[in-house]
Amino acid sequence: MRLAPALAAILCALSLPAVWAGAQREEALSATVASAMHRSVSDVNAPRLVFARPQDGIAWLSEMSRRLEKRVPDPWVRERLLVAVQYEASRAGLDPQLVLALIQVESNFRKYAISSVGARGLMQVMPFWQRSIGSPGHDLFDLTTNLRYGCAILRHYLDIERGNLSRALGRYNGSLGQPQYPDAVLGTLRSSWQWTPPMATLAQN
């Protein structure tokens, strides 16, 4: 007999090592902020690469796919993940490489990861966000839904902290004021995910 998808996801997650997610803290949101975040997470557009020049998108996808191959061996899954990360990060005004670093630290690219405090999925989103800005029907283990929530939440924290990335990351992890988590994400960004377009492409601009 086949297990229900939700049960299978939970059993899979419980069999994996603990992830580094902290506890994003539930907070009262103004009606304007809640409405804007609700619109963001309810977006139904299909993910696509967002680059001014198609050549840059092709180069980015190829390079990021190479770097991610050991963690996500399946080429189709890897490409779908990267396209969704690039789209959702860009839509939220975030650096896609930063989001990749955050995912590596939070879940190590495990779609069904669950933390000890109940955070779920790639970007380790706490379920209370469904009530605050989304819908109880939203599946936080769904690839695009999880990324949509995670990017909207990080954007919200960046706005609260007036662009201070370290403090925003601390809020995201529920460890504001402690350097370990922001340092881990930014260190992973520097060591694994930084990227600039190829010089040949830059020369044509």
C-alpha positions as CSV (number, residue, x, y, z in Angstrom):
1,M,0.0,0.0,0.0
2,R,1.4,3.4,-0.9
3,L,1.9,6.0,1.8
4,A,0.1,9.3,1.5
5,P,2.5,12.0,0.1
6,A,2.4,14.0,3.3
7,L,3.2,11.0,5.5
8,A,5.9,9.9,3.2
9,A,7.4,13.4,3.3
10,I,7.4,13.5,7.1
11,L,9.0,10.0,7.4
12,C,11.7,11.0,4.9
13,A,12.4,14.2,6.8
14,L,12.6,12.5,10.2
15,S,15.2,10.1,8.8
16,L,17.5,13.0,7.8
17,P,20.0,14.7,10.1
18,A,18.9,17.8,11.9
19,V,19.0,21.1,10.0
20,W,20.3,24.4,11.2
21,A,17.0,26.3,11.2
22,G,16.2,28.4,14.2
23,A,12.7,29.6,15.2
24,Q,11.5,32.5,13.1
25,R,9.4,34.5,15.6
26,E,5.7,35.2,14.9
27,E,5.0,38.9,15.0
28,A,2.2,41.2,14.5
29,L,2.2,42.6,10.9
30,S,0.6,45.8,9.8
31,A,-2.3,45.4,7.4
32,T,-0.2,46.9,4.6
33,V,2.8,44.6,5.1
34,A,0.6,41.5,5.6
35,S,-1.4,42.3,2.4
36,A,1.8,42.9,0.4
37,M,3.3,39.6,1.6
38,H,0.1,37.8,1.0
39,R,0.1,39.0,-2.6
40,S,3.7,37.8,-3.0
41,V,3.2,34.3,-1.7
42,S,0.0,33.9,-3.6
43,D,1.6,34.6,-7.0
44,V,0.9,31.8,-9.4
45,N,3.3,32.7,-12.2
46,A,5.5,29.8,-13.4
47,P,9.2,30.4,-12.5
48,R,11.5,31.5,-15.3
49,L,15.0,32.9,-15.5
50,V,15.0,36.7,-15.1
51,F,18.1,38.2,-16.8
52,A,18.4,41.2,-19.0
53,R,20.4,39.2,-21.5
54,P,19.5,35.5,-22.2
55,Q,23.2,34.7,-22.5
56,D,23.7,35.6,-18.9
57,G,20.9,33.3,-17.9
58,I,22.3,30.4,-19.8
59,A,25.8,31.0,-18.3
60,W,24.3,31.3,-14.8
61,L,22.2,28.2,-15.0
62,S,25.1,26.2,-16.4
63,E,27.6,27.3,-13.7
64,M,25.1,27.0,-10.8
65,S,24.1,23.5,-12.0
66,R,27.7,22.4,-12.0
67,R,28.1,23.6,-8.4
68,L,24.9,22.0,-7.2
69,E,25.4,18.6,-8.9
70,K,26.8,16.8,-5.9
71,R,23.9,17.8,-3.6
72,V,21.2,17.5,-6.3
73,P,22.2,14.8,-8.7
74,D,19.1,14.7,-10.9
75,P,19.6,17.2,-13.8
76,W,15.8,17.9,-14.2
77,V,15.3,18.5,-10.4
78,R,18.4,20.6,-10.3
79,E,17.4,22.9,-13.1
80,R,13.9,23.3,-11.8
81,L,15.2,24.2,-8.4
82,L,17.7,26.8,-9.8
83,V,15.2,28.4,-12.1
84,A,12.8,28.8,-9.2
85,V,15.4,30.2,-6.9
86,Q,16.5,32.7,-9.4
87,Y,13.0,33.8,-10.2
88,E,11.7,34.0,-6.7
89,A,14.8,35.8,-5.4
90,S,14.8,38.3,-8.2
91,R,11.1,38.9,-7.7
92,A,11.7,39.7,-4.1
93,G,14.7,41.9,-4.9
94,L,17.2,39.5,-3.4
95,D,20.5,38.1,-4.7
96,P,19.9,34.6,-6.0
97,Q,23.3,33.5,-4.8
98,L,22.5,34.7,-1.3
99,V,19.3,32.5,-1.4
100,L,21.3,29.5,-2.5
101,A,23.7,30.0,0.4
102,L,20.9,30.3,2.8
103,I,19.3,27.1,1.5
104,Q,22.6,25.3,1.9
105,V,22.9,26.4,5.5
106,E,19.3,25.9,6.4
107,S,18.5,22.5,4.7
108,N,21.4,21.5,2.6
109,F,18.9,21.5,-0.4
110,R,16.7,18.9,1.3
111,K,13.1,19.6,0.1
112,Y,11.5,17.7,2.9
113,A,13.7,18.9,5.8
114,I,12.0,19.6,9.1
115,S,13.8,21.3,11.9
116,S,13.4,20.5,15.6
117,V,11.1,23.5,15.9
118,G,9.0,22.6,13.0
119,A,10.4,24.8,10.2
120,R,9.9,23.1,6.8
121,G,11.4,22.7,3.4
122,L,14.3,24.2,1.5
123,M,14.2,27.6,3.2
124,Q,12.9,26.2,6.6
125,V,9.7,28.2,6.8
126,M,7.8,28.2,10.0
127,P,4.1,27.1,9.6
128,F,2.7,30.1,11.4
129,W,3.5,32.1,8.2
130,Q,0.7,30.3,6.4
131,R,-1.7,31.9,8.9
132,S,0.0,35.3,8.8
133,I,0.5,35.9,5.1
134,G,-0.7,32.9,3.2
135,S,-3.3,30.1,3.4
136,P,-3.6,26.8,5.3
137,G,-3.8,25.1,2.0
138,H,-0.3,26.2,1.0
139,D,2.2,23.3,1.0
140,L,5.5,24.4,2.5
141,F,7.2,21.3,1.1
142,D,6.3,22.4,-2.4
143,L,9.4,23.7,-4.1
144,T,8.0,27.0,-5.5
145,T,5.7,27.7,-2.5
146,N,8.6,27.3,0.0
147,L,10.9,29.5,-2.0
148,R,8.1,32.1,-2.4
149,Y,7.5,32.2,1.3
150,G,11.2,32.2,2.2
151,C,12.1,35.0,-0.2
152,A,9.1,37.1,0.9
153,I,10.1,36.6,4.6
154,L,13.8,37.5,4.0
155,R,12.7,40.6,2.0
156,H,10.5,41.6,4.9
157,Y,13.3,41.3,7.4
158,L,15.6,43.2,5.2
159,D,13.1,46.0,5.0
160,I,12.7,46.0,8.8
161,E,16.5,46.2,9.2
162,R,16.8,48.9,6.5
163,G,19.1,46.8,4.4
164,N,21.3,45.4,7.2
165,L,21.9,41.9,5.8
166,S,23.5,40.4,9.0
167,R,20.6,41.5,11.1
168,A,18.0,40.4,8.6
169,L,19.6,36.9,8.5
170,G,19.6,36.8,12.3
171,R,15.9,37.5,12.2
172,Y,15.3,34.9,9.6
173,N,17.0,32.3,11.8
174,G,15.5,33.5,15.1
175,S,18.9,34.4,16.4
176,L,19.1,38.2,16.1
177,G,22.2,39.6,17.7
178,Q,24.2,36.4,17.4
179,P,26.8,36.3,14.7
180,Q,27.0,32.5,14.0
181,Y,24.2,32.2,11.6
182,P,24.8,35.3,9.5
183,D,28.5,34.5,9.4
184,A,27.6,30.9,8.2
185,V,25.4,32.1,5.4
186,L,27.7,34.9,4.2
187,G,30.7,32.6,4.4
188,T,28.9,30.0,2.3
189,L,27.9,32.7,-0.2
190,R,31.6,33.7,-0.5
191,S,33.0,30.2,-0.7
192,S,30.4,28.5,-2.8
193,W,27.9,30.7,-4.7
194,Q,29.4,34.0,-5.7
195,W,29.1,34.6,-9.5
196,T,29.7,37.3,-12.1
197,P,28.8,37.1,-15.7
198,P,31.5,35.9,-18.1
199,M,33.9,38.6,-19.3
200,A,32.9,38.0,-22.9
201,T,29.3,38.8,-22.0
202,L,30.3,41.9,-20.0
203,A,32.4,43.1,-23.0
204,Q,29.3,43.1,-25.2
205,N,27.3,45.3,-22.9
